[in-house]
Amino acid sequence: MSEENHVRRTILRSVVGAAVTAVLSAAALPSASAASATGPVDRTTVASFDRMAEAVLSQRTAALVDKAPAQHDALGADAHVGLAAGLARAEDTASSSLRTRKARLAVVGEAYSAGSTKVSVDKVRVSGGRADVEVTETTTLTYKKIRGDEPATTGFQAHHMVTFASTSHGHWELTGIKNVDSGVPAVNQPAPPVSKPADVDPPEATPAATSWPAASKPKAATGGGNNYAAMAAYAEKYWSKYNPAYPQFNGAGGDCTNFVSQALKAGGWKNVPGEDSDYHNWWSGSDSQSWSWVGADEWSWFALSSKRVSNLANVYQLGVGDILQADFDRDGSKNHSMIVTYLGLGGMPYVTYHSTNTYRRSVASLVMSNPNAAFYAYRT
C-alpha cells in the first residue's frame, strides 16, 4: 500500500502479544562500539533499536513454531522506541502469511518445535529525523521429529535495513524492515503481499482524461446525506494541523487516504464495521482502522463497490468534496489520495491533501507536474 504515521496500535497486541520470545528481556545490549552512528543517537537508543527489530523478527519466527510458548511484553516499558501502526498492520499480515505456510508444511510432514531469533546492530545512520539501521538477524529453528530422520535444526543469517522515524515527542518509531540479501528468501521471510484480495475481484477505477477544458458535470452542495461543504471545511481546517482525535500515518506509508477518509466522514459518510482487511468495510477506531480507511487502493475498492462514488471521465469535472487519486508510476497501484476543497469560477478544481501537506493546489498543477501519472477522479 502506498499510504498509506499515526497513533500506534498497542504493542502487546501488534508485536509482542503473538510472537515476541521471552528471551528478549535478557538480550545482550550492543556495546558502545557495536554500532557506527551518525547523529544524536546514544547507546540506550541503539539498544532500543536492537530490541524492537529483534521483537518484530522474532514475531515472524514464532509464527512458524508449532505450539509456540506463551509470550510476554518485553517492549511495553521501552520509552525510546515504538512501532508505527502502518508497520504493525503489515507485520500482522506477515505473521498470518507465515502461519499459513506452517499449516502447508504440516501437510507434507514438516514442523518446527522451537525457534530463536537474535539481532545485532551493525551500523546506524541518522539524518533529518530518520535513522537507517543495518542489522544482522541470526535465527535457528528446531525440527519437530515427525518422520524421525529430520536434522536437529535449520538456521540462517539475514541482513536487514531497519528504518526508524523520530516523532514530535522526541521518541522513535519503527516504520520499515527490508531484507537486503540477494538470493532465496529466508525461512521466516513472508511472501510479498498480493495487491488484491485473493478470493475476490475488487472493482477497478477507470483512469480519467486530463485534457482541458472538460465537459461540465456540476454537482449539488449536498446529496444522499453528504454535505460536501463540510468535507471541504474539515480538510481546510486540518490540512496542516492534524486532528488529534485520529491516528496519523506520516512516516508509515503516508497520511493522505487517512485524511481523505476523515473529511468524508465529517461530511456524512457512515462507518461500515467489520474485518479490517475486508475492503467492503470502512471504519476508524481509537487504536485501529480498516485498510480501506488508510489504503489508497483499498479505499477505491470500498468506495466503488459500495456505490458511494462513481468515476468521472475527466479530472477537470471534479467538484467540491470529490476525490482525486494518482498512480504516479503507472504500476497499477494508486499512490496518493486528495480531496477537492475549492472550485474556481472557470471550473478549475483545487485539491487539499496530507503527505506533503498542501492547501488548494490546482489539478492543472498536479497534471503538469506529473505528466506520466494516471489519475482517477471520483464523484462522491
N, C-alpha and C positions, 0 to 999 in steps of 0.2 A: 504494500500500500504505500502509498506515497504521501500520507498525511501525518498523512496523515499522522510540546511538553506540557503536562498538566499535573494536577494533584495525583500522586501515585496511588496505586492500589495498595492495600495493606500488604506489607512484606510477608507476613505469615501466610497469607492466602496465596500470593502470586509466586513467591520464590521458595520460601523455606517450608511452608506447610506440607508440600507434596514431595519435596525432594532433597533438601539440604542435609547432608550427613552430619552426625553428631561430632565427627572429627573436626569440624570447622572451629569449634570453640577452643581447640587445643592446637590449631595450626600454627606452625612456626612463622613468625613475622620476618620480613626481609631485613637484613642488616642495612646500615646507612649506605654501604657500597653496593647493595644488591641492585639498585636502580639508578640509572643515569637520568637526572631530572633537569628540566629547564623551566624556570618559573617558580611561583610561590607554592610549592608542594613540599611539605615536610615529611619526615619518616612516618608519622602517625597516619597521614593521609594516604601515603603509598601503601601502608599496611591495610588500610580500609579498602583501597582499590583491589588489593590482592584478595581479601576475604570476599568481596562482592563478586568478583569474577569467578572465584572458586565456588561460591554458592550457586551461581547460575549454571556453571558447567557440571557441578555435582547433581543438580536437578536433572539434567539430561541423562547422566549415568544412572541415577536412581530409577528413572522411567523404564530402564531395560532390565532391572533386577527383579527376580521372582520373589515375591513377598518381602519387599524392602522393609527394613526395620523402621519403627516409629521415629520421627524426626522432631527436632526442637528448634526454637527460634534463636539462631546464633547471631542474627543480624539486627534484631529489633532494637537493641540498645546502642547501635552504632550511630553516633551523632554526626559522622563526617560524610557518609555516602548513603544514598538511597537508590531505588530502582525506578526509572521513568516508566510511566504507565504504558506507553506505547510498546516498550520492550517487554514489559510484564505480559501483555497480551500475546506478543509474538512468541515468548517462551512457553506460555500456556499451550499455544498451538503446537510448538515444537515437542513438548512433552507428550501431548496427545498423539502426535505422529509416531513418536518412539514407542509408546505403549502399544500402538497398532502393530508396529514392527515386531515387538516382543511376542505378541499373540501369533503372528505369522511364523516366527521362528519356532514357537512351541509346536506348531503343526508338523514341522519337519524334524522334531526331536532335539531342539537346542534351547537351552535356557541358562541364565546366569544366577548363581546363588548369592553372590555378593559383588560389590563394586566399590572402588575407591578412586577419587579424583583429587589431585593436588595441583596447585597453580603457583608458579613463581614469576615475579615481575622482572623482566629483563631491561626495559627502558621506559622512561616516561618523558613525553614532550608536551609542554604546556604553552598554549598561545591563545590569547583573546578569549579566555573563559572556556577553553576546550582542552581536555587532556587526552592525548593518544597514548595508550599504554600497551606496550608489547609484552605478551605473557607466553609462557610455555606451560601447557597442560600435560600432566602425566596421569594416565588412567589405567587401572587394572581391573579386569572383570574375571571372576572365578566361575568356571564352567560348572553347572549342575550336572551331577553324574546321572545321566538318563540311560544311555546305551552302555556306559561303563568304559568306553575306550576314548573318552574325551581327554585332552590335555588338562593340566591343572588350571591354567589361566590363559587369558589373552590380554595384551597390553599395547599401548601406543603412546607416543608423544606427539602433540599437535601445537601449532603456533597460531596465536590469535592477536588481532588488533582490537583492543577494547577501548571504547570511546566513552568519556565522561564529560558532562557539561556542568558548569557552575550555575548555581541558582541565585536568585536575588537575596536569599537568606545566608549566603556565604557557604552553602553546602555544595555537594556534588551529586549528580545523578548519573547512573549508568544508562547510556542511551543506545549502545550498539556493541555487538560482538561479531567479528568477521574472521573466519578462518583464512589464513594467508598461505597455507601449504598448497602445493600443486599435487595432482595425482588423485588417488582414490580417497573419498571422504572417510573420516574416522568412524569407528564403530558407533559412537554416540552422537554423531552429527546428523540432525534430521534432514530429510529430503527437502529440497526447496519447496515452499508453499505454492499451491496452484493458485492461479489468479482468479479462478471462478469456482464456485461450489461444484463438487464432482457429480452430485446426484441431480442437479437441476440445470436448466439453461436460462440464465437470467436475461432479462430484456436488454438489448443493446441500444445505446443512444445513437441518434443519427447526426453525423457531423453537419455543422451549419456553414452556409456560404459566408464569405467575408467581403462581398462586393458592396460598394456604397454608390448610390443610395439603395435602400431596400424597400420593397412594397410595405406600406403601412399596415401594422397589425396592432392597433391600440387595445388597451385593457382598462377595465374599470378600477377605481381605487379600492374596491372591496369585491369579494366574490367567494361563494362557497364556504363562508365562515372565515375567510382570510382578510386580514387588514394589512394591505401592502405598505401603507404609510407607516404603520407601526413596525413592520420589518425593517424598513429603511431607517427609521428613527433609532431603533435599537443598534443597528450596525454603525451608524454615525456617532452614537454615544460611546460605543466601546471599541472603536477601531484602533485606538492607541492605548487606552487604559482598559485593562481586561476586567470583566465582571467576576468578582471573587466567588460568586455563587456556583461557578462552573470550573471544572478542571481545565488545565491548559496543556497543549501538546507541542509547544515550541521546544526544539531540541530532540523531539521524539517522533519525527516524521512530518511535523508541520501542524499548525492550528487552524488552517483555512476552512476545512469542512466542519470542524467543531464549531467554529464561529458562525458559519452559514446556518448550521442547524439551530444554534441559539436564536438567531434572528428569525428564522422561520417559526420557531415555537413562540417567540414574542408576538408574532403576527397571526397566531391562531392554529398552527399545526399541533395536533394532539399526539401524545406518546402512543406507541404500539408496543406493549410489553412482550417479552418472550426471550428465547435463547439469543445471546448476544451475537453469535456468529451467523444467525439466520437473517439474510438480507430482507426478509419480509417484515422484520421488526425494526423499530426506530424509537430509541429512548435514551435518556441520560439520568443517572442517579448520583448519589453523593460520592461514591467511590468507584463507579464503573459506568459503562455505557455500551450501547450496541455498536457493532462495527459500522453499521450504516450511518451512525451519528458522526463518526470521525473519519471514515474512509471515503475517498472520492468515488471510486468505482462502486463501492457498496451503497453509497448514498444514491447514486444514479439508478442502480438496480431497484432499490426500495422505492424511490420516487416514481419511476416509470411503472413498476408492477402494481403499485397502489393507486395508480391513476391520479396522483396528486400533482403531476406535471405532465406536460406534453412537449415534444421537441418543436422548436421554431426552425424555420428554413434558413434564416439569416441572422447573424449576430446583431445586426442593427435593428431588428424587430423587438429586441428586449425592452421590457418596461420595468417600472419600479417594482421591486420585490421579486423579479425574475432572477434566475441563476445562470451564470456562465461558468463553464469548466473548460480546462485546457489540457491537451496531451502534447507537451512541448516537443517530445522526441518521436512522436507518432509510433510508439511501440504497442499501442492498443490499451495502455493503462493510463487513466487520467491522473494528472499531477497536481491540479490546482482547482479550487472552487472559489467563486466570487459572487457577490450579490449586487444587483443594481439598486442604487440608492438615490439616483438623480437622473432625470431625463431632460435633455436640452430641448428648447423650443423647436429646433430643426430636426429633432428625432435622435440625436446622439445619446446613447446610454453611457452612464458613468458608474463604475463599479467600485465597491469598497471591500477590503479583504484583510485577513491576517496572513502571517508568514511573509515578511517584508510588509509590515502594517501600512496600509495605503488607503487614502481617502479620496473618493471621487476621481478615479483615473478613467479617462475616456477609453471606450472599447477600441477606438481607432488607434490610440497609443499602444494598446496591447497587441493589436493585429500587426501594426507596422514594426513593433519591436521583436515580434516572434513570427516571421513570415513563413516558417516551416511547420508551425504548430497546427494541430487540428483543434477546432473549437466546437463546443457543444452548448447550445442555447436552450434553456428550459423555461416554458411559461408555467408559472405557479398558479 
